[in-house]
Amino acid sequence: MRMKRIILNSLGNSKIGKFEVYVDLLRCWTKRTNLISFEEKELWDEVILDSLVPYFMGFSIFQLDNLEVVDVGTGAGIPGIPIAVVKDGWKFHLIESVKKKVEFLSFVVKRLNLSNVVIHRARVEEFALENRGKFDLVFERAVASTPAMIEYCAPLLEIGGEAFIYGGVKNHLSLEKGKEKVEELGLRIEGVHRYELGENDIKRRCIIHLRKTHETPSTYPRRVGMAVKKPIWR
């Protein structure tokens, strides 16, 4: 699926202007703080366009307003900041534990005047203990392995809530091994969607779409680091 042309043709000038400022800030801050690993020529594709893919895939949840949304391990604001720009009727909570990234995010939120975004300096396991079942929607991109990302998102979602996990085809292959654990966490796999940003995109990209169907066991989230050290499946 070629997404780049669809996305670029759909964005208005005001949103493109905000994205240009955001990309410039990423470029400048990365030179002195090593925020992200993308090359400059990749920033628009990897930060803006890839973040917006679920929005332009037409999932029905993106037609709703007044949602509580969390971006787990947002890093430099990916995918949370781009989605917050196009969905200004949603309340976004960006979770990040690294100080320099939190400082950057705070600067971006002020510079872009994103009144719908709140930054939390926290580990997701600790944040989930205090915010269990509070969110309509969770985003995760390249935070950890597929089992860890699914363990992170499950406690945060309310029943009926949805999650979108960005990754590569290997995420899909890993998911096949963990279907029983996914169900144990209270989630249902709605689909795995492969896509390409453009004709020259050589990355094997996919998005895992999950829905919360019943309560996550109280044993989750486990303590900090356990989802990575001892994944719920291998």
Helices and strands as residue ranges (DSSP letters): H 4-10, H 13-33, G 40-42, H 43-43, I 44-49, H 50-56, G 60-63, E 68-72, H 80-86, E 91-96, H 99-111, E 117-121, H 124-130, E 135-141, H 146-156, E 157-168, H 169-177, H 179-184, E 187-195, E 205-212, H 226-229
